[in-house]
Amino acid sequence: MKAHVTVWEPEDNADASLPTVHEFLDRYVDSDRRLLSYEWQGLRLTIDAAPLLALAGIQREYRVSPGASFVSDEARDHGSGLASRKTSASSGSSTA
């Protein structure tokens, strides 16, 4: 699994029930290790929080949604897949 987080800009009309970046970081970042960790469909996913922590000011009020996608070993080894083309913060691995 490949973890990713989508940050919704105001013109994207994100669902108001989604947390803001600020709320999401407060809830899911381990400040000692600077890792963002959340559960997705029964798996614990962990990614580097640095891209979200770098957001400043009004960007911290943008809505955010976590997600994950399945990436086969073959696709990962060849550098293909959507993850390389997305503009979301992504990285990391899943743990059971």
DRENGU-39469 format. One record per residue (C-alpha): x, y, z; residue in three letters. Coordinates in steps of 0.25 Angstrom, whole numbers, plus 5000, padded with zeros to 4 digits. Example, Ala and Ser with C-alpha at 12.3 -4.5 7.8 and 13.67 -1.06 7.14 Angstrom:
2
504949825031Ala/505549965029Ser/
***
This chain:
96
500050005000Met/500550144997Lys/499950255007Ala/499650385002His/498950515007Val/498150604998Thr/498050755002Val/496850824996Trp/496950964992Glu/495751054995Pro/495251064981Glu/495250904981Asp/493950914990Asn/494450804999Ala/493450735009Asp/493350825021Ala/493350695030Ser/494850675026Leu/495850725036Pro/496750845033Thr/498250825031Val/498450885045His/497450785051Glu/497950665044Phe/499450695048Leu/499050715063Asp/498250575062Arg/499250485054Tyr/500650535055Val/501650485065Asp/502450605068Ser/503650535073Asp/503850455060Arg/503150555051Arg/502350445045Leu/500850445041Leu/500150315044Ser/498750275041Tyr/497850155039Glu/497350125026Trp/496450005023Gln/497049935035Gly/498449965032Leu/499350065039Arg/500050155029Leu/501150245032Thr/501750355024Ile/502750475026Asp/501950595031Ala/503050695026Ala/502250735014Pro/500950765022Leu/501750825034Leu/502450925023Ala/501050985020Leu/500851125026Ala/499751225030Gly/498451205022Ile/498951075016Gln/498751015030Arg/497251035028Glu/497150955015Tyr/496350825017Arg/497150695016Val/496750555013Ser/497650435015Pro/497650315006Gly/498450205000Ala/498650124987Ser/499149994984Phe/500449994977Val/501049864971Ser/502549824973Asp/502649834958Glu/502049974957Ala/502850024968Arg/504149964962Asp/503950024949His/503550164955Gly/502150164949Ser/500850184955Gly/499950304959Leu/500850334972Ala/501950394963Ser/500950494956Arg/500050534968Lys/500350664975Thr/499950614989Ser/500950575000Ala/501250434999Ser/502250335004Ser/502450225014Gly/501850085016Ser/500850005023Ser/500949925035Thr/499949825041Ala/
***
